[in-house]
């Protein structure tokens, strides 16, 4: 996995702030793979298009899963 875009050493794991950071990192990966997929479509490279699209979908699913944890984490913060 890529290094975080920001220094997150000060953020407690499981906190709402860390969940948002993790979701943002996944969404950055979605953006990366979606752009790569459009490049593969333009070439045309069907294998690359298939791979990059599947990676974008996997990263999006991960982001959605992380965001599903956010309401429970908000309750814990109260």
Secondary structure, DSSP 8 states (H G I E B T S, - for coil): ----SS--TTS-TTSHHHHHHHHHHHHHHHHHHHHHHHHHHHHT-HHHHHHHHHHHHHHHHHHHHHHHTHHHHHHHH-
